[in-house]
Each structure stands twice: as C-alpha cells, then as structure tokens.
Amino acid sequence: MTNMKSNSILALGFLLFLLIFSHPSSTQAQEVEDEREFDYARGGPIGPEKWGEIKKEWSLCSYGTMQSPIDLSSKKVDKVVNYDKQYRNYKPSNASLTNRGHDITLQWEGDAGSILVGYTEYALKQVHWHSPSEHTINGRIYDMEIHLVHLSIDNRIAVIAVLYNIGIPNDFLSKLEINIASLIDQKSKRVHGGMVDPKDIRMSTRWYYGYIGSLTVPPCTEDVLWIISRKILTVSRAQVKLLREAVNDYAEHNARPIQPDNKRDILFYGPASK
C-alpha cells in the first residue's frame, strides 16, 4: 500500500511538472553571468540573504517557496521502488571552460547527449562545481558537488547533482586540471577544452533523490527538476583547492545556504531489489 501511494505521488508530481514549466530559451538566460552582481559573503550587502532584494527579477531568491538547495533528511523522504531509471545517452562533444567568477563552468558547444525522464528528453548543456556541497544528506555537508544542467526542447530544466568526499582524485576533473589552472590568470576567462565525454563523470543514479526546486544562483528560477545521486564519489583535496583558487575570492566557498523545504515531496528512488 505504501509503494502504491508513493508511486501515485510520483505520477502526480511528474504530471504537475509537465504542466507548469515555461522558461526562456536557454539556461544561460537563467543563470547570472556577471559575477560582480552577487556574492556568497554571509551577512554582506550582496550575500545570499540579500539576493532577492538586489533586483526585482531576483525576488524568488527571498520569497520563493520551492528554493534549492535543501537538506535531504531521511525523516522527510518517501521511498519509491522504481523499476525504471534515468536513461542517460551522453556522448563526447567539443566543450569550453569558463571562469564565471562565482564558479567554473564547462559548457558543451555541440550535442553532448541527453537524459530521458519519463517521456521528456533533456539535452545536457553544461556542468559546474560547488565546494562545499550545496545539498546535504541528514545534515551532512560534503566536500564538493557537481551540477549537470539539462534543458528540454520546451525549456524545462533538469539538474543532476553528484556529491563528493575527499579521497582519491576524481578522473573527470583530472582531465580538466590544466585548463582549469589556466583560468586562475584573470586575463583568461574562457579556454577551449577540446572533446569532453560526459560519461567520464561516472555517476550512478541507481539510487537517487528527486524533488522540485530552483536554480541555486540568482535569479533562483523555480520548477527545476533535481536528481541527486545517493552514491558519493571522491575528489582530491588538491582538486577542490584548484577550483577554489580559480574563482573569485568571495566564491572560494560557493555554496548557497540550505533553504526551507516547505513540506515539498522529496522522493528516494531505487530498484525493486539490490
């Protein structure tokens, strides 16, 4: 009976998700590119607590009811036995790395593949990194979080997030280290990264959390589908340090504070058996 109820919640959630989306034509139109407009300094004049007051267009940062990130507390999660999984069809494509001041972003210039969620296909557009993690699990903060940003043909946004602990070096970052290091020189804001294969991220979404939230930077656009892998990967301390050195000083710790969940449905998906 519990599984039937959870699956009903899932079906209703995706139905609402399909009905309410209406976004501009690209994620670039959604995420702020001018790093001078906001920062991560807690209590500062343009810090996270003030984002919603800086511009009228950013009001959701203060007044939105579906903001991200959130804590994924086991006390608030409904488990869904899910026989299906996220179908990922990624492929190598030319990409470039950009220092946006508040983060390092890798953006694919061609077709890097997509994911299929339900009956909706989302094309992979870019990835970027936050350290420490933005999402937490039962209050635990991780050392890094990567966001894979996807966009559907009708402009719905889906983000896959993967969390990392300090450990052995991350293979995906290892292949990008030389290019990221070149971005430490502020004269270089963008470098060509060559052919980059998203599959090298080697994430697992066999078990994952799902909820409806927002972008974690201004304008904090809502109705974003979040998929957070439960499998924690590793990254070296030196790799985290490199990402922090490349961005502006105020963004060395570029994680937005945890936002109220406002009793949103937070689902935990997994296969019928281990």
N, C-alpha and C positions, 0 to 999 in steps of 0.2 A: 504493500500500500504506500509506503514511504517513497519507493522508487517511482511509482506511478505519479505521485504528487509532484515529485521533483522534476520528472520529465514533462509534466504539464506546465510547470513554471518555466522550464526551458523553452518549450514551444511558444508559450505566450510572450516570453522575453524576446525571442527572435522575431516574432510577428510584429511587436511594437517597434523593435529595432529597424525592421524593414520599412515601416510606415513613416517614421518620424525624421529620417535623415534628409537634410538639404544643406549641402556645403558648397563653398566656392570651388573652382576648377582644379585646385592643386593644394597639396599640403604646404607648399611654400607661401601661399596666400594666407594660411592659417597661423603659421609659426613666425614669431617676430624675428627678423633678421638683424636689426640694429641693436647690437648688444649694449649700447650706451643708454637705452631706454629703461632698463630694469636691471636689478642685481639680486644676489642671494644674501645680502647682509641683513641678518635678523635685527629688526628694530630700526633699520635705516630708512631714509626718506623714499627710496625706491626698492626696498626689500620686499619679500614675499607678502608680508601683511598689508602692504600698500599697493600692490599691483592693480587691484580693482579700482583704485582711486586715481591712478595716473592718467588714464584715458577712459572716455565713456565706452569705447569699444571693448575695453578690458573689464567691464563691470562684473562679468561672470566670475572672475577670479575672487571676488569678495562675496557675491550674492548668489552664485550658482549652487544648485542642490545636488549635482552629480559630479563633483570635482575629484580629481586624482592628484597624487596617489592616495591610497588608503592602506590600512593595516588589514591583512588577510588573516583574521582571527578564526581559529577552528570553532569557536563558540558561535560564530555567526554564519558559518558556511554550510550550505546544503549540498550533500554529496549526490552526484548523478552518475549512475552506472551507464556509461556511454559506449555503445558498441561501435560507433564511428569515431573518427579522429580528424584532426586538421589535415587536409590534404595539401601538402606543400610541393610545388613544382618549380623549384628555383633553378636558375642556370647562370653561367658566367656572363658578365657584360662589362663594358667599359665603365669606369667609375672615377669620380674625383673626390678629393678630401678638402673640406672647407673648415677653416677656423672661424666660427661664428662668435667668438668671444666668450659666450656662455657655454659652449660645448664644441666638440669636434664631430663633424658630420660627414659620413660617406654617402654620396648620392650617385645612384646608377644613372648613366646617361642614355642607356638603351633598355631593352627588355630583359629584366633580371628574373622573370618568372612571377609566380603568384601563389596565393593560398586560396583554398576553397572552403568556405564556412557555410554549412547548409547548402543553399543554392546560389550563393553570392561569391563571385570571384573578386579578390582584392590583389591588385598588382603591387609588387614590392617597389618602393620608391627610394628609401634611404634608411640608414641606421645611424644612431648617435649614442653616446655614452654618458652616464651619470655616476659620480662617485661622491659619497657613498650611495647605496641604493635609495631609490625613492619609495618603492613599495617595501613593506615589512611583512614578515610572517610571524604571527603571535608576538608582535612587538620587537622581533629581532631585526636589526639593521645589518645588511650585507655590505661587502666592500665595493661592489660595482653593480651596475645594471645597464644592460643594453636594450635599446628600443628599436624594433624593426617596424617601420611605418609603412602601411599599405593603404592603397586608395582604390575604390571600386569605380566602375565606369560612370556611375551616377553619384560619385563624390562622397561615398561613405568611408569613414576612416576606421581602420583596424590596426591595433598595435600589439605585436608580440613582444613580451618582456622576458629577459633571462637574467637571473641573479647569480652573482659570483662571490666566492670566498677567496681570500689569499691562499695561494698554493702554487702548483706548477704553472709555468707560463701558459697563456692562452694562445693556441695556434693561430687563430684568426688575427688577433692583434699582432702577433709576431711577424706576420707577413706585411703588416702596415706600418711597423715601427719607424722605418727610415723616412717614410713620407710624413708621418705624424711629427717626427723630430724636426723636419724642415719647416713645419708650421709654427715652431717656437719663435722663429725670427718673424717679428711682426710685419716685415716687409712682404712676407709670403702668406697670403690669406687663403690661397687655393692652389692645390697641386694635383696633377693627373696621377691617378692611382693604377692605371692600366686595367687589365682584365681581373675582375674580382668575382669569386664564386660565393654566393650567399650560403651555400651548403657547408662551407668551411666553418661557419659558426657552430655547427654540430649540436644544435639544441635538441631537446626532446620535449614533445608535447603529448606523451603517453598519459601523463597525469598533469593536469593544469587547472588553474583558477580562471574563471571568466566573470566579468561584470561590465556594466555600462558606466563609463566615467568621462574624463575630459583630457585635453592636452595638459601637460604639466608646466607649460610656459605660457605667458600671455599670447593670445587673448583668452586662454583657458576654455576654448571651444568644447562644448559638451556633446553627448551622444556618440562618444568614441567607444568602440568595442575593444576591451582589453582582454588579452590572453596571456597569462603569466605561467611560465613553466615551473613545475614543482621541483624539477631536477636542478640542483645547484651545481654550477660549473666552477672552474678555478681560473684565477688570474694572478700573475706575479705582482709583488709589491712594486717592482720597478716599472711594470706596465701601467699600474694605476698612477704612479708618480709622473710618468711621461705624459699621460693625459692631462694631469693637473698642471704641469708646467706649461703645456701648450696653450691653455686658455688664459683669459684674463685673471688677475689676482683674485677678484671678487668671486670668481666661479670655480676656484680650486675645490670647493665643496658645493657642487651644483645640484643639490637635491632639494626639491620643494618640500616643505613640511607636510606631514600626514594631514589629510583632510577628513572631515566628518563623513561617515558612510551613509548617514541619514536613512538607515534601515533599508538600504538597497539590497536586492538579491545578489548574493555572492555565491557562485556555484563552483563546486570542485568536481571536475570530470575525470573519469578513469574507465578502463576496460572492465568487462564483467569479471575477469579473473586476472591474477598477477601472471 
